[in-house]
Amino acid sequence: MSDKKHLAIWRSGDWAIGRRRFLGLGSLGALASTVAAACRKATPPAKAVQSWLGAPVSRYGARAKYETAAREFRQSRRNEASSSRTPLQSSHGVITPSSLHFERHHGGVPDIDPATHRLLIHGLVDRPVILTMDEIRRLPSVSRIYFLECSGNTGSEWGGPNEPDVQRAFGLTSCSEWTGVPLRSILDDLGLQSAGRWIVAEGADACRMTRSLPIEKAMDDVLLAYGQNGEALRPEQGYPLRLFVPGWEGNINVKWLRVLKVVAEPAMSREETSKYTDLMPDGRARQFSFTMDAKSVITHPSGGHKLASPGVCEITGLAWSGRGAIARVEVSTDNGATWHTATLDTPVLKLAHTRFHYTWWWDGQPAVIRSRCIDETGYVQPTREELVAVRGFFSNYHYNGIQSWKVQPDGTVTNA
Amino acid sequence: MSDKKHLAIWRSGDWAIGRRRFLGLGSLGALASTVAAACRKATPPAKAVQSWLGAPVSRYGARAKYETAAREFRQSRRNEASSSRTPLQSSHGVITPSSLHFERHHGGVPDIDPATHRLLIHGLVDRPVILTMDEIRRLPSVSRIYFLECSGNTGSEWGGPNEPDVQRAFGLTSCSEWTGVPLRSILDDLGLQSAGRWIVAEGADACRMTRSLPIEKAMDDVLLAYGQNGEALRPEQGYPLRLFVPGWEGNINVKWLRVLKVVAEPAMSREETSKYTDLMPDGRARQFSFTMDAKSVITHPSGGHKLASPGVCEITGLAWSGRGAIARVEVSTDNGATWHTATLDTPVLKLAHTRFHYTWWWDGQPAVIRSRCIDETGYVQPTREELVAVRGFFSNYHYNGIQSWKVQPDGTVTNA
């Protein structure tokens, strides 16, 4: 029977690899093995059809009860001043569900009634102003898909492989469609004074999170954001209003935004002096390290996954850069000896997560897989060794070294 | 004091319009009025800061308690066979939150355990197969942002203005990032026979929703979709697996997909004969009307909104086309006498919602506002009269006429 013949062929990894090479289409030969593994008597599966009516329509939907992906956080002394991480190991595409967007709070999530919230803009402007949320929402707005990453993301890996999975190691990055008013248009209108070189942003949370932003960035692409993924900002993301600073480290995207003050010099707040700076090998501090460098990581397969069997394996992951768009992602499945260009889902957007794919034929042998990305400025994601050579070992923030995962013969995957 | 002088200037609509025209930037002069309306003593708002810790980090977030946007549905005899509509009047950007994606069920939402779900692919293929969800998820996948629209959307407006708001009139369209396996790659591998010209898709819901799809589309961009907006499909969208047919009418995107059968002729199922066909003026039926024509609608301000005061008003809305990308959206604020090119949020994606913006200076007089779109094929959204002249008055589906909203002097907005 022809099916049997095909099964025999499909079970030959060599044949499948050869066919893939011949056609230049990873999906075809790769698919065959899975189909082979799955091939059964082709009759409709019994009991798969409901013969009774299902659930009715509803006002605001919820995910399936079988889905359990969740943000991860360690119990800390105060979970109000903590972080939670996005489950990248089960992510699809580039949009992060708002319910799974990473969190980093310094004083917990305040409960703010948008009807009473106000934004004060003052300092070196001709016409200081206080705006209500209704007034802000009347203004011309824009929506863009951008990533947001905590500068502490992946800090665990400075000393080498540490965290067991991609969520714990890389989960402080997420990507959403953000909606808001360009700050530029408001500053233009209020009469920005020439002495105004910085803007100090302050949140309405218990810690009054405060950061200073150079005026050039404020006049470029910064948003007063009130929308996220098509609805209002989530409370954990600054409801009802946050500063959104595309491509820059997370903590400067001040949440629960209540004050913007235009000033001549930066505030030198706690979060830009004692925190969010890095000690360099020469004893100086790396301060105002705003831009998130290019980074990539394989999200599947990654630490904690277990491959069911040799054969086709979709390697997929995310790449992003605070400098612009991702130009190329390369994947190695042989510990860095050779690299293959990955396919990028389109559109590839500036300052947004980019999803990459590479179809791998796993032969069942131990393997080390990794990705590296190059952004449109030509910046190449460094190895850990290259990064440490420049930054030393005293840094907490802005780690973006290449990440490796080891696949064991039994299919288990670990941080390598 | 200089503030007073500016207030006086900002209150002059003429000045602001003049300034806008001069600068060619709607946002600048338009903004001024709002800022003027808001101008108060510029001191930090009292009691706006929490001095106590807020809420801790959490596993899976929820929206703010102040946000109440919800899908709308009328109580029907059976809410299991009903529809619910997306609250477009409060939408931002182009992504629809999965919790607010419109629904249309013919037999309710089945409860399917992905561990036991199977997809049978058989008929005119050399190697029929049954696939598990794990096997499908192993295959090379792709993620794309696409709209999905019920062909019955806006059917209420065939006879003229009917529904009071944009949710009830236009809420059967939504837009998500969908993730899945290209059907093409699977059909290629299974050995599609030359006699196979159609594929019949069947759902696992109580009504066994069944539709026929031409093989050319199946081999183009159709997905076996299991992901939506970064996580698993929602139950109302076909969890764990649906057919996704970009740009084509909603009901052919069969949910809870369990069988694909390659055949020579369409099945002529209930949903493509007695339903989802339109009676034309000559007595013939318009059948297999797959493609969703270009459509646009202003979502703000729209029916049920009330403008707070004359002055700046951001007109924003959505445009989409089943034929490709939106090329241009035009807005009229004078009952169609003159048209202005709207700004489109980027990227403008094929077969996806496109968000448009136009900054309007409302002078407080009655006004009729509307939008029309042109897609990349040159197709122009018709007026209702143009549409009726071709299709007659017996249609239920595929209405895409230009929608008008009337703004009354007191700021209320109604369907015109």
Interface residues (C-beta under 8 A of the other chain):
Chain A: S2 D3 H6 L25 G26 S27 L28 A30 L31 A32 T34 V35 A37 A38 C39 R40 K41 A42 T43 P44 P45 A48 V49 Q50 S51 W52 L53 G54 A55 P56 V57 S58 R59 Y60 G61 A62 R63 A64 K65 Y66 E67 A69 A70 R71 F73 R78 N79 E80 A81 S82 S83 S84 S90 S91 H92 G93 V94 I95 T96 P97 S98 S99 L100 H101 E103 H105 G107 G108 V109 P110 D111 D113 P114 A115 T116 H117 R118 L120 H122 D126 R127 P128 V129 I130 L131 T132 D134 E135 R138 L139 P140 S141 V142 S143 R144 E177 W178 T179 P182 S185 I186 D188 D189 L190 A204 D205 A206 R208 Y226 G227 Q228 N229 G230 E231 A232 L233 R234 P235 E236 Y239 P240 R258 V259 A308 V312 C313 E314 T316 D345 T346 P347 L349 R355 H357 T359
Chain B: S2 D3 H6 G26 S27 L28 A30 L31 A32 T34 V35 A37 A38 C39 R40 K41 A42 T43 P44 P45 A48 V49 Q50 S51 W52 L53 G54 A55 P56 V57 S58 R59 Y60 G61 A62 R63 A64 K65 Y66 E67 A69 A70 R71 F73 R78 N79 E80 A81 S82 S83 S84 S90 S91 H92 G93 V94 I95 T96 P97 S98 S99 L100 H101 E103 H105 G107 G108 V109 P110 D111 D113 P114 A115 T116 H117 R118 L120 H122 D126 R127 P128 V129 I130 L131 T132 D134 E135 R138 L139 P140 S141 V142 S143 R144 E177 W178 T179 P182 S185 I186 D188 D189 L190 A204 D205 A206 R208 Y226 G227 Q228 N229 G230 E231 A232 L233 R234 P235 E236 Y239 P240 R258 V259 A308 V312 C313 E314 T316 D345 T346 P347 L349 R355 H357 T359
